[in-house]
Amino acid sequence: MAQRKGCLIGCGVALVLGIGVVIAVVLGVGKIADMADKSLLDPSVYEGVKTGDAESDVRAKLPSGESFVKSALKEGGPVEPEGSTCAWYISTDDTDLGTETVLRFCFKDGKLAEKTKYPMK
């Protein structure tokens, strides 16, 4: 009887751990999908805007850019223009694993002040 009770407890613990792992995997996949939805940008959008374009017009073409990878995209890039606000994205054009191109848009006084493309380090 005691052996059977121990087996039931062990099976219960395994079930709870298994459910925890499934939940962690689902949340992880959700975070990756969220990052892709908010941070990936087609290079044609980058090429299609010019400095001097209205900020509202440019931002209408961009995803939100607010994801957990934003701080990593900032690192290693050129200095931001003084007094500007910038948005960072990952190019969808990268086909090699381990290489990422960052597309940065900086706005000042309601216009696109600078757009920059650089490799992520």
Steps between C-alpha positions, in 0.01 A plus 500: 500500500780744588680414179187578297457834678861594421445413135192723485692789656785452250257495207330814631832683527597390147164621368538843664857535367387395152224760499752763616733416211215522248397841637862624484531387136173668402603826669843486333347452155262786576791731590682413177187563293447829683859606431466411132174689468643817658867497393533356149492735201515435128796685342268641231341719770847626597583576136158658438535786749730800471644739754270798525183287470233580759541295818133401502523363144813300577371364834178388328714257297694367800407241764498625860862398567421461870638159590743345741780507238497878459792558738710238321436667165623835634843358591779527248328755280610848406431791734142624489450851364471751783142583599346219296291197590587176327335167421691176432400198291652177371509456124299206368751470216765319706532144376818388678460371853681716750502814287248774565471842342356778715290767330484820706270798441559826691242778512539865591257790470231279345718372215724205426840644587710189431471139395789266564576136423768311693590142599403389848800401711 
